[in-house]
Amino acid sequence: MTITYERVHTAKKRHMLRDMMEKTGRRVAKMANDTPRATSCQICASTALSHFAVAFGFDMRRCESCGLIFCDPYPSAEQINAYYNSEMKEFENEFFRDSFEARVEIFAARVDLICSAEPSGRLLDIGSAIGIFIESLRRASTLFEISACDLNVAACAELRGRFPGITVHNCDAADLDTDTKYDVITMWDTLEHVVDLPKMLATVRRLLRTDGLFVFSTPNTHSFEWLVAGNRHIQILPPGHVNLMNTSSIAVLLERNGFRIEEQQTLNASLDISYVENLLREDETVAARTDAFLKHVIADPVYQAMLSDYLVTNRMAGNVVTLARPT
């Protein structure tokens, strides 16, 4: 299955996102915010912080130790409320609807991964939006008793209409008042929106059974597409995306907050490749970073083996051997 950037990020979404963020993000950035600037990284506690980007009126900084890219200062509760109750949220749900089928495909491998580790039980999906992951669970005929949790009123109404057999909580997960212990808790592209990461992980631990499974996805800033796009990456979206991580910073975050990694994968690499293809067409400045990435990986024996197979399969190696017979 090949999942491309163009299928997931539809033309309509790409054309509108920048204008929408300029309008909404800059308006929210002008609101009063008494949150102090960070003196250390909330993941690893390092004080080695550097400037990374300015986006939509917000400063983004980078921890030189673990690589966390974060909004500094973090947005206030009033700014977050204004952002998530603006036209941005309905715009987000609209482009989820436009690309619904392509996004369901993204979750197929994730559903398989979950079922191989925890095939049944109570599952809580935090940040469900309009239910793309839940639809993927349904199509795979999984055995989970499903609950969904989302802050957005309209999204929860849509979830109830689309999936009448599930329980829907319209609240912050931290405010979920239940004695239920879940066998699986999932968060798909949600953790990057969370200001207080330790508090969110404490909530997950409270809701999860002692040996339960926590599964989440979040942008990986140590990926091919990030190494090429750098501080121009489309996922730099404060005050929505306030904590952007990588495999190393995730490991530190989980260990410091009472979790151990059972498995970690980076899936759907076709999205990286097609996104970089798009960048190369639209932005000449990323060509140098693409060259730098290739110069780095060309020395990796694993990459050399894959490239060797590609060149042989497509008859692109530097010496051609031809066998022929007379007619």
C-alpha positions as CSV (number, residue, x, y, z in Angstrom):
1,M,0.0,0.0,0.0
2,T,1.4,3.4,-1.0
3,I,0.1,6.4,0.9
4,T,1.2,9.7,-0.5
5,Y,1.3,13.2,0.8
6,E,-1.1,14.4,-2.0
7,R,-3.8,11.9,-0.9
8,V,-3.6,12.7,2.8
9,H,-3.0,16.5,2.5
10,T,-5.5,17.3,-0.2
11,A,-5.0,20.3,-2.6
12,K,-7.8,22.1,-0.9
13,K,-6.1,21.7,2.5
14,R,-2.7,22.7,1.4
15,H,-4.0,25.9,-0.3
16,M,-6.0,27.0,2.7
17,L,-3.8,25.9,5.6
18,R,-1.2,28.7,5.4
19,D,-3.8,31.5,5.0
20,M,-6.0,30.0,7.8
21,M,-3.0,29.8,10.2
22,E,-1.8,33.3,9.3
23,K,-5.2,34.6,10.2
24,T,-6.0,32.5,13.3
25,G,-2.5,32.0,14.7
26,R,-1.4,35.6,14.6
27,R,-4.7,36.7,16.1
28,V,-4.2,34.3,19.0
29,A,-0.5,35.3,19.4
30,K,-1.6,38.9,20.1
31,M,-3.6,37.8,23.2
32,A,-2.1,38.4,26.6
33,N,0.1,35.5,27.8
34,D,1.8,35.6,31.2
35,T,3.4,32.1,30.8
36,P,7.1,32.6,31.5
37,R,9.7,31.6,28.9
38,A,11.3,28.2,29.5
39,T,14.6,28.0,31.3
40,S,15.0,24.2,30.7
41,C,13.5,21.4,28.6
42,Q,10.4,19.8,30.1
43,I,11.5,16.4,28.8
44,C,15.1,16.1,29.7
45,A,15.7,19.2,31.9
46,S,18.6,20.5,29.8
47,T,19.2,24.2,29.8
48,A,20.8,24.1,26.4
49,L,18.0,25.8,24.4
50,S,18.3,27.5,21.0
51,H,16.1,29.4,18.6
52,F,14.5,27.2,15.9
53,A,11.8,29.2,14.1
54,V,9.2,31.9,14.4
55,A,5.8,30.7,13.1
56,F,2.5,32.6,13.1
57,G,3.7,35.0,15.8
58,F,5.0,32.3,18.1
59,D,8.7,31.5,18.9
60,M,9.8,27.9,18.6
61,R,12.9,26.7,20.4
62,R,14.9,23.5,20.3
63,C,16.6,21.5,23.1
64,E,20.1,20.8,22.0
65,S,20.2,17.7,24.3
66,C,17.1,15.7,23.4
67,G,15.9,17.6,20.3
68,L,12.5,18.6,21.5
69,I,11.1,21.6,19.5
70,F,8.7,23.5,21.5
71,C,6.6,26.7,21.7
72,D,8.3,29.3,24.0
73,P,6.5,30.6,25.9
74,Y,3.9,27.9,25.8
75,P,0.4,29.3,25.0
76,S,-1.9,30.3,27.9
77,A,-5.1,28.4,28.6
78,E,-7.0,31.4,27.1
79,Q,-5.0,31.2,23.9
80,I,-5.5,27.5,23.6
81,N,-9.2,27.8,24.1
82,A,-9.4,30.6,21.5
83,Y,-7.5,28.6,19.0
84,Y,-9.5,25.3,19.4
85,N,-12.8,27.2,19.3
86,S,-11.8,29.1,16.1
87,E,-12.6,28.3,12.5
88,M,-9.3,26.2,12.5
89,K,-10.9,23.2,14.2
90,E,-13.8,23.0,11.7
91,F,-11.3,23.5,8.9
92,E,-9.2,20.6,10.3
93,N,-12.3,18.3,10.5
94,E,-13.3,19.3,7.0
95,F,-10.0,18.2,5.5
96,F,-10.1,15.0,7.6
97,R,-13.4,14.3,5.8
98,D,-11.9,15.1,2.4
99,S,-9.1,12.6,3.0
100,F,-11.0,10.1,5.2
101,E,-10.4,7.0,3.0
102,A,-6.7,7.7,2.6
103,R,-6.3,8.3,6.3
104,V,-8.2,5.0,7.2
105,E,-5.5,3.2,5.2
106,I,-2.8,4.8,7.4
107,F,-4.2,3.1,10.4
108,A,-4.4,-0.4,9.0
109,A,-0.8,-1.3,10.0
110,R,-1.3,0.4,13.4
111,V,-4.4,-1.7,14.1
112,D,-2.5,-4.8,13.2
113,L,0.3,-3.7,15.6
114,I,-2.2,-3.2,18.5
115,C,-4.0,-6.4,17.9
116,S,-0.8,-8.4,17.9
117,A,0.0,-7.1,21.4
118,E,-3.5,-6.7,22.9
119,P,-6.2,-8.3,20.8
120,S,-9.2,-7.4,22.9
121,G,-10.5,-5.5,25.9
122,R,-11.5,-1.9,26.7
123,L,-9.9,0.7,24.4
124,L,-9.9,4.5,24.9
125,D,-8.9,6.7,22.0
126,I,-7.9,10.2,23.2
127,G,-8.3,13.0,20.6
128,S,-10.6,11.0,18.3
129,A,-11.6,14.0,16.1
130,I,-14.1,12.5,13.6
131,G,-13.1,8.9,14.2
132,I,-10.8,7.8,11.4
133,F,-8.9,5.4,13.7
134,I,-12.2,4.0,15.1
135,E,-13.4,3.4,11.5
136,S,-10.2,1.4,10.9
137,L,-10.9,-0.6,14.0
138,R,-14.4,-1.3,12.8
139,R,-13.3,-2.4,9.3
140,A,-10.8,-4.8,10.8
141,S,-13.6,-6.4,12.9
142,T,-11.6,-6.0,16.1
143,L,-13.0,-7.2,19.4
144,F,-12.5,-4.0,21.5
145,E,-15.1,-2.2,23.6
146,I,-14.3,1.3,22.3
147,S,-14.5,4.7,24.1
148,A,-13.6,8.0,22.5
149,C,-12.6,11.3,24.1
150,D,-12.4,14.7,22.4
151,L,-12.7,18.3,23.4
152,N,-14.6,19.5,20.4
153,V,-18.4,19.4,20.7
154,A,-19.0,19.1,16.9
155,A,-16.5,16.2,16.6
156,C,-18.2,14.3,19.5
157,A,-21.6,14.7,17.9
158,E,-20.2,13.4,14.6
159,L,-18.7,10.4,16.5
160,R,-22.0,9.6,18.1
161,G,-23.7,9.7,14.8
162,R,-21.1,7.6,12.9
163,F,-20.5,5.0,15.7
164,P,-23.6,4.5,17.8
165,G,-22.1,1.6,19.6
166,I,-19.2,3.4,21.2
167,T,-19.0,5.6,24.4
168,V,-18.1,9.2,23.6
169,H,-16.7,11.6,26.2
170,N,-16.7,15.3,25.3
171,C,-14.0,16.5,27.7
172,D,-10.3,16.8,28.4
173,A,-8.9,13.4,29.1
174,A,-7.5,14.8,32.4
175,D,-11.1,15.5,33.5
176,L,-12.4,12.0,32.6
177,D,-14.2,10.9,35.8
178,T,-14.3,7.2,35.7
179,D,-13.2,4.2,37.6
180,T,-12.8,2.2,34.4
181,K,-9.3,0.9,33.7
182,Y,-8.6,0.5,30.0
183,D,-6.6,-2.3,28.4
184,V,-5.4,0.0,25.5
185,I,-5.2,3.8,25.3
186,T,-4.4,5.4,22.0
187,M,-3.5,8.9,21.0
188,W,-3.0,9.6,17.3
189,D,-1.1,12.9,16.4
190,T,-2.4,14.4,19.6
191,L,0.6,14.5,22.0
192,E,2.2,17.3,20.0
193,H,-0.8,19.5,21.0
194,V,-0.3,18.9,24.7
195,V,1.5,21.7,26.7
196,D,2.1,19.7,29.9
197,L,3.4,16.3,28.8
198,P,4.1,14.8,32.3
199,K,0.5,15.7,33.3
200,M,-0.9,13.9,30.2
201,L,1.2,10.8,30.8
202,A,0.0,10.8,34.5
203,T,-3.6,10.8,33.2
204,V,-2.8,7.9,30.9
205,R,-1.3,5.9,33.7
206,R,-4.3,6.6,35.9
207,L,-6.7,5.4,33.2
208,L,-4.7,2.4,32.1
209,R,-4.7,-1.0,33.7
210,T,-1.4,-1.9,35.4
211,D,0.0,-3.8,32.5
212,G,-2.1,-2.1,29.8
213,L,-0.9,-0.8,26.4
214,F,-0.3,2.9,25.6
215,V,0.0,3.5,21.8
216,F,0.5,6.9,20.2
217,S,1.9,8.6,17.2
218,T,3.4,12.0,16.9
219,P,5.6,13.8,14.3
220,N,9.2,12.5,14.2
221,T,11.6,15.4,13.8
222,H,14.5,13.0,13.2
223,S,12.9,11.8,9.9
224,F,13.8,12.1,6.3
225,E,11.1,14.8,5.7
226,W,12.1,16.8,8.7
227,L,15.8,16.7,8.0
228,V,15.0,18.1,4.5
229,A,12.2,20.6,5.4
230,G,13.9,21.8,8.6
231,N,12.3,25.0,10.1
232,R,9.9,25.2,7.0
233,H,8.1,22.0,7.9
234,I,4.4,22.1,7.5
235,Q,3.9,20.6,11.0
236,I,5.3,23.7,12.7
237,L,1.8,25.0,13.7
238,P,1.8,26.8,17.0
239,P,-0.3,27.3,19.0
240,G,-1.7,23.9,17.9
241,H,1.6,22.0,17.8
242,V,3.5,23.0,20.9
243,N,5.8,20.0,21.5
244,L,7.5,18.3,18.5
245,M,9.5,15.2,19.4
246,N,11.7,12.5,17.9
247,T,12.4,8.9,18.8
248,S,15.1,9.9,21.3
249,S,13.1,12.5,23.2
250,I,10.1,10.2,23.3
251,A,12.2,7.5,25.0
252,V,13.4,10.0,27.6
253,L,9.9,11.3,28.2
254,L,8.4,7.9,28.7
255,E,11.2,6.6,30.9
256,R,10.9,9.7,33.2
257,N,7.2,9.3,33.5
258,G,6.8,5.6,34.3
259,F,6.6,3.9,30.9
260,R,8.9,1.5,29.1
261,I,9.0,1.2,25.3
262,E,7.8,-2.2,24.1
263,E,8.2,-1.5,20.4
264,Q,8.8,1.6,18.3
265,Q,8.3,1.9,14.6
266,T,8.2,4.6,11.9
267,L,5.6,3.6,9.4
268,N,4.3,4.9,6.0
269,A,7.7,6.2,4.7
270,S,5.9,6.8,1.3
271,L,4.5,9.9,3.0
272,D,8.0,11.3,3.6
273,I,9.1,10.6,0.1
274,S,6.1,12.2,-1.5
275,Y,6.3,15.2,0.8
276,V,9.9,15.8,-0.1
277,E,9.1,15.5,-3.8
278,N,6.5,18.2,-3.2
279,L,9.0,20.4,-1.4
280,L,11.6,20.0,-4.2
281,R,9.0,21.2,-6.7
282,E,7.9,24.2,-4.6
283,D,11.0,25.3,-2.7
284,E,14.5,25.4,-4.2
285,T,16.1,26.0,-0.8
286,V,15.5,22.4,0.4
287,A,17.6,20.9,-2.4
288,A,20.8,21.4,-0.4
289,R,19.3,19.6,2.7
290,T,18.2,16.7,0.4
291,D,21.8,16.4,-0.8
292,A,23.0,16.5,2.8
293,F,20.7,13.7,3.8
294,L,21.8,11.5,0.9
295,K,25.4,12.2,1.6
296,H,24.8,11.0,5.2
297,V,22.9,7.8,4.4
298,I,25.0,6.8,1.4
299,A,27.6,5.6,3.9
300,D,25.1,3.4,5.8
301,P,25.5,-0.3,4.8
302,V,21.8,-0.9,5.1
303,Y,21.0,2.0,2.8
304,Q,23.7,0.8,0.4
305,A,22.1,-2.6,0.2
306,M,18.6,-1.2,-0.5
307,L,20.0,1.2,-3.1
308,S,22.0,-1.6,-4.7
309,D,18.8,-3.7,-5.0
310,Y,17.0,-0.7,-6.6
311,L,19.8,-0.1,-9.1
312,V,19.9,-3.8,-10.1
313,T,16.1,-4.2,-10.3
314,N,15.8,-1.1,-12.5
315,R,19.0,-1.8,-14.6
316,M,20.7,1.4,-13.4
317,A,24.0,-0.1,-12.2
318,G,27.2,1.1,-14.0
319,N,27.9,-2.0,-15.9
320,V,25.5,-3.9,-18.2
321,V,25.8,-7.6,-18.9
322,T,23.8,-8.7,-21.9
323,L,22.9,-12.3,-22.9
324,A,21.6,-12.8,-26.5
325,R,20.7,-15.6,-28.8
326,P,20.5,-15.6,-32.5
327,T,17.0,-15.3,-34.1
